[in-house]
Amino acid sequence: MKGYRSSNVVVTVNGTSLKKAIVAVILGFILVFAVSGVMTSLKPEYRVTSSSINEFSKRLNGESLLYILGYTNAYFTQGLSEEAKKPNYGSALFELTTSINLDDPRSLIRNEIPGFFHYDGEILVAGEGINYANMPVESSPPMEVLLAEREASAVELEEESEGNSPPPAQTTGDKRTVFIYHSHSRESFLPYLKGVTDPDSASHPEVNVTKLGTKLQQELIDRGIGTDVDTTDTALGLKEKNWTYGKSYDITRPIVQEALAGNQHLNYLIDIHRDAGRRSSTTIEINGESYAKLYFVIGKKNPNYEQNQKLANQIHEKLQEKYPGLSKGLFDPPAVATRNGLYNQDLSPNSMLIEVGGVDNTFEEMNRTLEIFADVFSEIYWDAEKVDGTPEGDRQ
């Protein structure tokens, strides 16, 4: 130890500590260069990329982020509830380094089986009995299959007589506040397609999901909610532009934008589809009658997804309360060529995509479900109007 005196100030230097500090700094630089060298010399498929870190960070919920921030400032954790759980850092680190999620068995094989990414969606809210082994799957027919001519039966397609419903207790008057459309307008149903048994071939220019849109429009109008519906044949639009099936949402996007621009009262957007699943997974029996199950698709690539998810979850929870099992829940499908991850849901915070029934369901079953959906939606709709204090149209 050496001491130096200068202007009545004594400075003491511990040689051993100084040497340790210098060695630590040198070793630190060596470690940084070594790690950097290893990472840059790895093959691209083995490197940790910014995109992989971004995908990993998306899996951290708000509570986990608050806990992490709480290590530097305890203020961030004061608002957490007593039921909040600390994040499992070991599991998170394991997933980051191995790409294996212990809560999702698909992660063990998603990189090993060609084409498996088509089933690599995310369950946002699971309905009764829903897990990653029985998630809904959407078909993506080639254009030649989509546009093929098929003979269809008109059984059960007659419109119900109007004017028999009692006047609603409240109404939007002459204002249209809901817009229904169909990005996959030719999605059809095997019971009405003569000689067709392949789910991927269940398409028709007339006997299709647009019938469901017309049905839901009438049900909402009967409940006082002014509703417009668009039945554009999106398959013809794809053919004219020489686009693939995955561009269907680009066909309906300008249709929705035009509707929004032309109607300042328009607040809710509903895109109606049907699932490609078979009857056992798309049908439920309630009080001795069969109903088509439904579920909600949420595009997490749009800035409104949290609001859209909140609305869909409200409807899902009310359906669960009144008709357990009718709703399969909320899903974020995998981002593949046949889906754009937006689903036009960025156009409104009150936008939803619902899949009603599947290829084996009948219109009778799906109409029953739409009547229930209309009841639940209208209840949420009018409750929201009371909270906002901005009535739409005249209240009776």
Backbone hydrogen bonds in HBPLUS format (Angstrom, degrees):
<---DONOR---> <-ACCEPTOR-->    atom                        ^
c    i                          cat <-CA-CA->   ^        H-A-AA   ^      H-
h    n   atom  resd res      DA  || num        DHA   H-A  angle D-A-AA Bond
n    s   type  num  typ     dist DA aas  dist angle  dist       angle   num
A0013-VAL N   A0002-LYS O   3.26 MM  11  5.82 168.3  2.28 163.7 167.1     1
A0004-TYR N   A0011-VAL O   3.15 MM   7  5.38 152.7  2.22 142.8 151.1     2
A0011-VAL N   A0004-TYR O   2.99 MM   7  5.38 161.8  2.03 153.1 158.7     3
A0006-SER N   A0009-VAL O   3.06 MM   3  5.31 160.7  2.10 142.9 148.9     4
A0009-VAL N   A0006-SER O   3.01 MM   3  5.31 149.6  2.11 107.4 116.9     5
A0018-LEU N   A0014-ASN O   3.05 MM   4  6.28 159.2  2.10 155.4 161.9     6
A0019-LYS N   A0015-GLY O   2.99 MM   4  6.16 157.2  2.04 147.9 153.6     7
A0020-LYS N   A0016-THR O   3.04 MM   4  6.31 155.8  2.10 147.1 153.7     8
A0021-ALA N   A0017-SER O   2.97 MM   4  6.18 154.1  2.03 146.4 153.3     9
A0022-ILE N   A0018-LEU O   2.99 MM   4  6.26 160.0  2.03 150.0 155.0    10
A0023-VAL N   A0019-LYS O   2.95 MM   4  6.16 164.8  1.98 151.8 156.0    11
A0024-ALA N   A0020-LYS O   2.87 MM   4  6.03 154.9  1.93 145.8 152.9    12
A0025-VAL N   A0021-ALA O   2.99 MM   4  6.25 157.5  2.04 149.3 154.5    13
A0026-ILE N   A0022-ILE O   2.99 MM   4  6.26 164.3  2.01 152.0 156.3    14
A0027-LEU N   A0023-VAL O   2.86 MM   4  6.07 165.0  1.88 152.6 156.8    15
A0028-GLY N   A0024-ALA O   2.83 MM   4  5.98 147.6  1.94 141.8 151.5    16
A0029-PHE N   A0025-VAL O   2.99 MM   4  6.35 157.9  2.04 152.0 156.3    17
A0030-ILE N   A0026-ILE O   2.97 MM   4  6.26 160.0  2.01 149.5 155.6    18
A0031-LEU N   A0027-LEU O   2.84 MM   4  6.04 155.8  1.89 147.6 153.9    19
A0032-VAL N   A0028-GLY O   2.95 MM   4  6.22 160.3  1.99 151.2 156.1    20
A0033-PHE N   A0029-PHE O   2.97 MM   4  6.19 169.8  1.98 155.1 157.5    21
A0034-ALA N   A0030-ILE O   2.85 MM   4  6.00 150.7  1.94 144.7 153.8    22
A0035-VAL N   A0031-LEU O   2.87 MM   4  6.05 168.7  1.88 155.2 157.5    23
A0036-SER N   A0032-VAL O   2.93 MM   4  6.05 164.7  1.95 149.9 154.9    24
A0037-GLY N   A0033-PHE O   2.86 MM   4  5.94 153.3  1.93 140.6 148.4    25
A0038-VAL N   A0034-ALA O   2.95 MM   4  6.20 157.2  2.00 149.4 155.0    26
A0039-MET N   A0035-VAL O   2.94 MM   4  6.16 165.6  1.96 154.8 158.4    27
A0040-THR N   A0036-SER O   2.99 MM   4  6.12 158.8  2.03 149.2 154.5    28
A0041-SER N   A0037-GLY O   3.04 MM   4  6.04 133.8  2.26 137.9 149.5    29
A0046-TYR N   A0043-LYS O   2.89 MM   3  5.53 156.0  1.95 122.6 130.3    30
A0047-ARG N   A0044-PRO O   3.28 MM   3  5.33 159.1  2.33 104.2 110.3    31
A0053-ILE N   A0049-THR O   3.11 MM   4  6.47 158.9  2.16 150.4 155.9    32
A0054-ASN N   A0050-SER O   2.85 MM   4  6.03 149.1  1.95 141.6 151.0    33
A0055-GLU N   A0051-SER O   2.87 MM   4  6.12 156.8  1.92 146.3 151.9    34
A0056-PHE N   A0052-SER O   2.92 MM   4  6.13 153.3  1.99 142.5 150.3    35
A0057-SER N   A0053-ILE O   2.87 MM   4  6.09 157.4  1.93 147.2 153.1    36
A0058-LYS N   A0054-ASN O   3.13 MM   4  6.38 138.5  2.31 141.7 152.0    37
A0059-ARG N   A0056-PHE O   2.98 MM   3  5.49 148.9  2.08 110.8 119.9    38
A0060-LEU N   A0057-SER O   3.11 MM   3  5.44 157.7  2.16 107.6 114.5    39
A0065-LEU N   A0061-ASN O   3.19 MM   4  6.54 159.7  2.23 153.6 158.9    40
A0066-LEU N   A0062-GLY O   3.01 MM   4  6.25 153.8  2.07 147.4 154.7    41
A0067-TYR N   A0063-GLU O   2.97 MM   4  6.24 152.8  2.04 147.7 154.9    42
A0068-ILE N   A0064-SER O   3.03 MM   4  6.33 155.5  2.09 147.4 153.8    43
A0069-LEU N   A0065-LEU O   2.96 MM   4  6.23 162.3  2.00 150.6 155.0    44
A0070-GLY N   A0066-LEU O   2.83 MM   4  5.91 136.4  2.02 138.3 151.1    45
A0071-TYR N   A0068-ILE O   3.26 MM   3  5.70 158.1  2.31 106.9 113.0    46
A0072-THR N   A0069-LEU O   3.11 MM   3  5.77 152.7  2.19 115.4 122.2    47
A0073-ASN N   A0069-LEU O   3.08 MM   4  6.31 147.8  2.19 143.9 153.6    48
A0076-PHE N   A0073-ASN O   3.23 MM   3  6.28 157.8  2.28 130.5 131.5    49
A0077-THR N   A0074-ALA O   3.19 MM   3  5.68 146.2  2.31 111.4 119.7    50
A0078-GLN N   A0075-TYR O   3.22 MM   3  5.45 161.3  2.25 108.5 114.2    51
A0080-LEU N   A0077-THR O   3.29 MM   3  5.47 162.3  2.32 106.0 111.3    52
A0084-ALA N   A0081-SER O   3.16 MM   3  5.38 156.4  2.22 104.4 111.7    53
A0092-ALA N   A0088-ASN O   3.02 MM   4  6.29 158.5  2.07 150.3 157.0    54
A0093-LEU N   A0089-TYR O   2.84 MM   4  5.97 161.3  1.87 149.5 154.0    55
A0094-PHE N   A0090-GLY O   2.94 MM   4  6.11 153.7  2.01 143.5 151.3    56
A0095-GLU N   A0091-SER O   2.96 MM   4  6.19 153.9  2.03 146.1 152.6    57
A0096-LEU N   A0092-ALA O   2.97 MM   4  6.20 156.3  2.02 147.5 154.1    58
A0097-THR N   A0093-LEU O   3.04 MM   4  6.21 157.4  2.09 148.6 153.6    59
A0098-THR N   A0094-PHE O   2.95 MM   4  5.92 141.3  2.11 142.8 152.8    60
A0099-SER N   A0095-GLU O   2.67 MM   4  4.73 142.2  1.81 134.0 140.0    61
A0104-ASP N   A0101-ASN O   2.93 MM   3  5.25 161.7  1.97 113.9 120.1    62
A0107-SER N   A0104-ASP O   3.05 MM   3  5.93 159.3  2.10 126.6 130.9    63
A0108-LEU N   A0105-PRO O   3.14 MM   3  5.71 160.6  2.18 114.2 119.8    64
A0109-ILE N   A0106-ARG O   3.05 MM   3  5.63 148.3  2.16 113.9 121.9    65
A0110-ARG N   A0106-ARG O   2.91 MM   4  5.78 129.4  2.17 156.1 171.5    66
A0112-GLU N   A0109-ILE O   2.96 MM   3  5.04 153.8  2.02 106.7 115.3    67
A0113-ILE N   A0109-ILE O   3.21 MM   4  6.25 146.3  2.33 167.3 167.4    68
A0116-PHE N   A0113-ILE O   3.13 MM   3  5.56 159.3  2.18 136.8 136.2    69
A0118-HIS N   A0115-GLY O   3.20 MM   3  5.96 167.5  2.21 119.8 123.4    70
A0119-TYR N   A0116-PHE O   2.91 MM   3  5.74 165.5  1.93 125.9 130.2    71
A0120-ASP N   A0117-PHE O   3.11 MM   3  4.77 165.3  2.13 105.6 106.9    72
A0122-GLU N   A0332-ASP O   2.81 MM 210  5.05 160.2  1.85 140.5 147.5    73
A0332-ASP N   A0122-GLU O   2.86 MM 210  5.05 166.5  1.88 154.5 158.6    74
A0124-LEU N   A0330-LEU O   2.90 MM 206  5.25 145.7  2.01 135.5 142.9    75
A0125-VAL N   A0330-LEU O   3.24 MM 205  4.84 165.5  2.26 126.3 126.8    76
A0330-LEU N   A0125-VAL O   2.80 MM 205  4.84 151.1  1.88 134.0 143.8    77
A0127-GLY N   A0328-LYS O   2.63 MM 201  4.19 126.9  1.90 144.7 127.0    78
A0130-ILE N   A0127-GLY O   3.20 MM   3  5.42 167.8  2.22 128.5 126.5    79
A0134-ASN N   A0131-ASN O   3.17 MM   3  5.73 156.1  2.23 114.5 120.7    80
A0145-VAL N   A0142-PRO O   3.08 MM   3  5.40 128.0  2.36 105.1 118.1    81
A0146-LEU N   A0142-PRO O   2.95 MM   4  6.23 159.9  1.99 154.1 160.7    82
A0147-LEU N   A0143-MET O   2.92 MM   4  6.02 154.3  1.99 152.0 156.7    83
A0148-ALA N   A0145-VAL O   3.36 MM   3  5.21 156.4  2.42  97.9 104.8    84
A0194-LYS N   A0151-GLU O   3.08 MM  43  5.84 147.3  2.19 149.6 159.1    85
A0153-SER N   A0192-TYR O   2.72 MM  39  4.89 154.8  1.79 138.3 147.3    86
A0157-LEU N   A0154-ALA O   3.24 MM   3  5.52 154.0  2.31 132.3 128.8    87
A0172-THR N   A0224-GLY O   2.84 MM  52  6.07 140.6  2.00 159.2 165.7    88
A0175-LYS N   A0172-THR O   3.22 MM   3  5.56 161.6  2.25 126.1 128.5    89
A0177-THR N   A0226-GLY O   2.89 MM  49  5.65 142.0  2.03 130.6 133.2    90
A0267-ASN N   A0177-THR O   2.88 MM  90  5.26 170.6  1.89 126.5 129.8    91
A0268-TYR N   A0177-THR O   3.02 MM  91  6.34 156.8  2.07 156.1 163.0    92
A0178-VAL N   A0226-GLY O   3.22 MM  48  6.49 145.7  2.34 148.3 157.2    93
A0228-ASP N   A0178-VAL O   2.90 MM  50  6.29 163.8  1.93 161.7 162.8    94
A0179-PHE N   A0268-TYR O   2.83 MM  89  6.20 154.6  1.89 154.6 162.7    95
A0270-ILE N   A0179-PHE O   2.89 MM  91  6.23 160.1  1.93 159.6 161.3    96
A0180-ILE N   A0228-ASP O   2.87 MM  48  6.22 161.6  1.90 148.2 154.2    97
A0230-ASP N   A0180-ILE O   2.79 MM  50  6.20 152.9  1.86 155.1 163.8    98
A0181-TYR N   A0270-ILE O   2.97 MM  89  6.38 157.1  2.02 155.7 159.4    99
A0272-ILE N   A0181-TYR O   3.03 MM  91  6.48 156.3  2.09 166.7 164.2   100
A0187-GLU N   A0184-HIS O   3.18 MM   3  5.91 168.5  2.19 125.7 127.2   101
A0204-HIS N   A0186-ARG O   2.98 MM  18  5.10 146.2  2.10 130.6 140.5   102
A0209-VAL N   A0187-GLU O   3.00 MM  22  5.85 129.4  2.26 153.8 168.5   103
A0188-SER N   A0202-ALA O   2.95 MM  14  5.06 166.0  1.96 133.7 129.0   104
A0192-TYR N   A0189-PHE O   3.07 MM   3  5.94 161.9  2.11 126.5 131.8   105
A0190-LEU N   A0359-VAL O   2.70 MM 169  5.62 142.4  1.83 148.1 160.3   106
A0193-LEU N   A0190-LEU O   3.09 MM   3  5.10 160.2  2.13 109.6 115.7   107
A0196-VAL N   A0193-LEU O   3.35 MM   3  5.62 169.2  2.36 124.7 124.5   108
A0201-SER N   A0198-ASP O   2.90 MM   3  5.36 155.9  1.96 115.7 123.8   109
A0202-ALA N   A0199-PRO O   3.17 MM   3  5.23 165.5  2.19 109.9 111.6   110
A0203-SER N   A0201-SER O   2.88 MM   2  5.75 126.6  2.17 112.0  95.9   111
A0208-ASN N   A0206-GLU O   3.09 MM   2  5.70 118.7  2.49 109.1  92.8   112
A0211-LYS N   A0208-ASN O   3.14 MM   3  6.09 161.7  2.18 124.8 128.5   113
A0212-LEU N   A0209-VAL O   2.89 MM   3  5.12 128.4  2.16 101.3 115.1   114
A0213-GLY N   A0209-VAL O   3.20 MM   4  6.68 147.9  2.30 145.6 154.4   115
A0214-THR N   A0210-THR O   3.07 MM   4  6.36 156.8  2.12 147.1 151.9   116
A0215-LYS N   A0211-LYS O   3.04 MM   4  6.23 154.2  2.10 141.3 148.5   117
A0216-LEU N   A0212-LEU O   2.89 MM   4  6.13 165.6  1.91 153.8 156.8   118
A0217-GLN N   A0213-GLY O   2.93 MM   4  6.09 154.3  2.00 144.3 152.0   119
A0218-GLN N   A0214-THR O   3.18 MM   4  6.44 160.7  2.22 146.8 150.3   120
A0219-GLU N   A0215-LYS O   3.04 MM   4  6.34 157.1  2.10 149.8 156.7   121
A0220-LEU N   A0216-LEU O   2.93 MM   4  6.13 158.6  1.98 154.5 159.0   122
A0221-ILE N   A0217-GLN O   2.97 MM   4  6.19 158.9  2.01 150.3 156.6   123
A0222-ASP N   A0218-GLN O   2.91 MM   4  6.08 155.0  1.97 146.5 153.3   124
A0223-ARG N   A0220-LEU O   3.00 MM   3  5.03 138.3  2.18  96.4 108.9   125
A0225-ILE N   A0220-LEU O   2.91 MM   5  5.24 159.7  1.95 148.5 141.7   126
A0224-GLY N   A0221-ILE O   2.93 MM   3  5.02 158.4  1.98 113.3 114.0   127
A0238-LEU N   A0234-THR O   2.94 MM   4  6.28 150.9  2.02 149.6 156.9   128
A0239-LYS N   A0235-ALA O   2.99 MM   4  6.25 155.4  2.05 145.1 151.8   129
A0240-GLU N   A0236-LEU O   2.94 MM   4  6.16 160.7  1.97 150.4 154.7   130
A0241-LYS N   A0237-GLY O   3.21 MM   4  6.37 152.3  2.29 142.4 148.8   131
A0242-ASN N   A0238-LEU O   2.85 MM   4  5.75 110.7  2.34 136.6 154.1   132
A0243-TRP N   A0238-LEU O   2.89 MM   5  4.89 161.6  1.92 143.4 146.7   133
A0242-ASN N   A0239-LYS O   3.16 MM   3  4.89 147.6  2.27  94.5 104.3   134
A0247-LYS N   A0244-THR O   3.02 MM   3  5.73 166.9  2.04 120.9 125.1   135
A0248-SER N   A0245-TYR O   3.10 MM   3  5.64 152.0  2.18 125.5 124.9   136
A0250-ASP N   A0247-LYS O   2.92 MM   3  5.21 137.3  2.10 105.6 118.4   137
A0251-ILE N   A0248-SER O   2.99 MM   3  5.14 139.9  2.16  99.2 111.1   138
A0252-THR N   A0248-SER O   3.26 MM   4  6.72 153.1  2.33 149.0 154.8   139
A0253-ARG N   A0249-TYR O   3.02 MM   4  5.92 133.7  2.24 131.8 143.5   140
A0255-ILE N   A0252-THR O   3.03 MM   3  5.05 120.3  2.40  98.2 114.3   141
A0256-VAL N   A0252-THR O   2.96 MM   4  6.27 157.9  2.01 161.7 167.0   142
A0257-GLN N   A0253-ARG O   2.91 MM   4  6.17 164.3  1.93 157.8 162.9   143
A0258-GLU N   A0254-PRO O   2.92 MM   4  5.93 154.5  1.98 138.6 145.0   144
A0259-ALA N   A0255-ILE O   3.07 MM   4  6.30 153.4  2.15 141.2 148.5   145
A0260-LEU N   A0256-VAL O   2.93 MM   4  6.21 157.6  1.98 153.0 158.7   146
A0261-ALA N   A0257-GLN O   2.91 MM   4  6.08 157.6  1.96 146.8 153.3   147
A0262-GLY N   A0258-GLU O   2.98 MM   4  6.07 143.7  2.11 143.4 152.4   148
A0263-ASN N   A0260-LEU O   3.40 MM   3  5.33 160.2  2.44  99.2 104.9   149
A0266-LEU N   A0263-ASN O   3.23 MM   3  5.59 162.4  2.27 110.4 115.7   150
A0269-LEU N   A0350-ASN O   3.05 MM  81  6.43 158.8  2.09 143.8 148.9   151
A0352-MET N   A0269-LEU O   2.86 MM  83  6.18 150.2  1.95 149.9 159.3   152
A0271-ASP N   A0352-MET O   2.93 MM  81  6.34 165.0  1.96 156.0 160.6   153
A0354-ILE N   A0271-ASP O   2.99 MM  83  6.34 148.9  2.09 152.1 161.9   154
A0273-HIS N   A0354-ILE O   2.87 MM  81  6.11 159.0  1.92 162.6 163.9   155
A0356-VAL N   A0273-HIS O   2.88 MM  83  6.16 170.0  1.89 141.2 137.8   156
A0275-ASP N   A0357-GLY O   2.89 MM  82  6.01 164.5  1.91 145.0 143.2   157
A0281-SER N   A0278-ARG O   3.00 MM   3  5.83 148.4  2.10 124.9 132.6   158
A0282-THR N   A0279-ARG O   3.11 MM   3  5.06 146.3  2.23 100.0 110.0   159
A0293-LYS N   A0282-THR O   2.76 MM  11  5.07 167.3  1.77 130.6 135.0   160
A0284-ILE N   A0291-TYR O   2.89 MM   7  5.30 158.6  1.93 152.0 158.4   161
A0291-TYR N   A0284-ILE O   2.70 MM   7  5.30 159.2  1.74 160.3 167.8   162
A0286-ILE N   A0289-GLU O   2.74 MM   3  5.36 161.7  1.77 163.6 161.3   163
A0289-GLU N   A0286-ILE O   3.04 MM   3  5.36 166.0  2.06 115.4 119.9   164
A0357-GLY N   A0293-LYS O   2.75 MM  64  5.22 162.8  1.78 165.8 170.6   165
A0294-LEU N   A0326-LEU O   3.02 MM  32  6.48 156.7  2.07 157.9 164.8   166
A0328-LYS N   A0294-LEU O   2.80 MM  34  6.11 162.5  1.83 158.4 164.5   167
A0295-TYR N   A0355-GLU O   3.11 MM  60  5.40 141.1  2.26 135.6 147.0   168
A0355-GLU N   A0295-TYR O   2.91 MM  60  5.40 166.1  1.93 157.6 162.3   169
A0296-PHE N   A0329-GLY O   2.95 MM  33  6.24 172.6  1.96 164.4 166.8   170
A0331-PHE N   A0296-PHE O   2.86 MM  35  6.25 154.7  1.92 158.3 166.6   171
A0297-VAL N   A0353-LEU O   2.92 MM  56  5.34 165.5  1.94 154.2 158.6   172
A0298-ILE N   A0331-PHE O   2.77 MM  33  5.91 166.6  1.78 158.5 161.4   173
A0301-LYS N   A0341-GLY O   3.32 MM  40  5.35 150.1  2.41 155.1 150.1   174
A0305-TYR N   A0302-ASN O   3.19 MM   3  5.64 164.9  2.22 123.2 123.5   175
A0307-GLN N   A0304-ASN O   3.02 MM   3  5.50 117.0  2.44 112.1 126.7   176
A0308-ASN N   A0304-ASN O   2.89 MM   4  6.08 168.4  1.90 162.9 166.8   177
A0309-GLN N   A0305-TYR O   2.76 MM   4  5.79 153.0  1.83 142.7 150.5   178
A0310-LYS N   A0306-GLU O   2.95 MM   4  6.10 148.1  2.05 138.3 146.9   179
A0311-LEU N   A0307-GLN O   3.08 MM   4  6.38 160.3  2.12 151.9 155.3   180
A0312-ALA N   A0308-ASN O   3.03 MM   4  6.25 170.9  2.04 151.7 154.3   181
A0313-ASN N   A0309-GLN O   2.84 MM   4  5.91 154.1  1.91 145.8 153.4   182
A0314-GLN N   A0310-LYS O   3.00 MM   4  6.21 146.8  2.11 142.3 150.9   183
A0315-ILE N   A0311-LEU O   3.18 MM   4  6.55 159.4  2.23 152.6 156.7   184
A0316-HIS N   A0312-ALA O   2.87 MM   4  6.10 163.8  1.90 150.4 155.7   185
A0317-GLU N   A0313-ASN O   2.86 MM   4  5.99 164.4  1.89 150.9 154.1   186
A0318-LYS N   A0314-GLN O   3.15 MM   4  6.37 157.0  2.20 145.0 150.9   187
A0319-LEU N   A0315-ILE O   2.92 MM   4  6.15 154.2  1.99 152.1 159.8   188
A0320-GLN N   A0316-HIS O   2.87 MM   4  6.12 155.6  1.93 150.3 157.4   189
A0321-GLU N   A0317-GLU O   2.94 MM   4  6.14 148.1  2.05 140.6 149.3   190
A0322-LYS N   A0318-LYS O   3.05 MM   4  6.24 155.4  2.11 145.5 150.8   191
A0323-TYR N   A0319-LEU O   2.57 MM   4  5.30 156.8  1.62 149.3 158.0   192
A0326-LEU N   A0323-TYR O   3.08 MM   3  5.79 163.3  2.11 146.3 147.8   193
A0339-ARG N   A0336-VAL O   3.06 MM   3  5.61 168.4  2.07 121.8 124.8   194
A0345-GLN N   A0342-LEU O   3.00 MM   3  5.77 165.0  2.02 121.9 125.5   195
A0347-LEU N   A0344-ASN O   3.20 MM   3  5.78 166.2  2.22 114.0 117.9   196
A0361-ASN N   A0358-GLY O   3.22 MM   3  5.58 165.5  2.25 114.5 118.9   197
A0366-MET N   A0362-THR O   3.05 MM   4  6.38 162.5  2.08 152.0 157.1   198
A0367-ASN N   A0363-PHE O   2.75 MM   4  5.74 155.0  1.81 148.0 154.6   199
A0368-ARG N   A0364-GLU O   3.20 MM   4  6.36 151.1  2.29 140.0 146.6   200
A0369-THR N   A0365-GLU O   3.30 MM   4  6.60 154.6  2.37 140.5 146.8   201
A0370-LEU N   A0366-MET O   2.94 MM   4  6.22 153.8  2.01 147.3 154.7   202
A0371-GLU N   A0367-ASN O   3.00 MM   4  6.22 147.0  2.11 145.6 153.3   203
A0372-ILE N   A0368-ARG O   3.25 MM   4  6.60 153.7  2.33 143.9 150.0   204
A0373-PHE N   A0369-THR O   2.84 MM   4  6.14 161.4  1.88 152.3 158.3   205
A0374-ALA N   A0370-LEU O   2.84 MM   4  5.96 158.1  1.88 144.5 150.0   206
A0375-ASP N   A0371-GLU O   3.09 MM   4  6.34 150.5  2.18 139.9 147.4   207
A0376-VAL N   A0372-ILE O   3.03 MM   4  6.35 166.3  2.05 158.5 160.4   208
A0377-PHE N   A0373-PHE O   2.79 MM   4  5.92 170.2  1.79 158.8 162.2   209
A0378-SER N   A0374-ALA O   2.93 MM   4  5.86 163.1  1.96 143.1 148.3   210
A0379-GLU N   A0375-ASP O   3.09 MM   4  6.26 149.3  2.18 141.6 149.9   211
A0380-ILE N   A0376-VAL O   3.09 MM   4  6.41 160.9  2.12 152.3 156.5   212
A0381-TYR N   A0377-PHE O   2.76 MM   4  5.94 156.4  1.82 151.0 159.2   213
A0382-TRP N   A0378-SER O   2.94 MM   4  6.05 171.6  1.94 151.4 151.8   214
A0383-ASP N   A0379-GLU O   3.10 MM   4  6.16 151.0  2.18 140.4 148.9   215
A0384-ALA N   A0380-ILE O   2.97 MM   4  6.12 154.9  2.03 146.2 152.6   216
A0385-GLU N   A0381-TYR O   3.07 MM   4  6.39 145.3  2.19 141.9 151.8   217
A0386-LYS N   A0382-TRP O   3.11 MM   4  6.36 150.7  2.20 142.7 149.0   218
A0387-VAL N   A0383-ASP O   3.10 MM   4  6.41 155.2  2.16 147.4 153.9   219
A0388-ASP N   A0384-ALA O   2.92 MM   4  6.08 164.9  1.95 151.4 155.4   220
A0389-GLY N   A0385-GLU O   2.96 MM   4  5.96 141.2  2.11 137.4 147.7   221
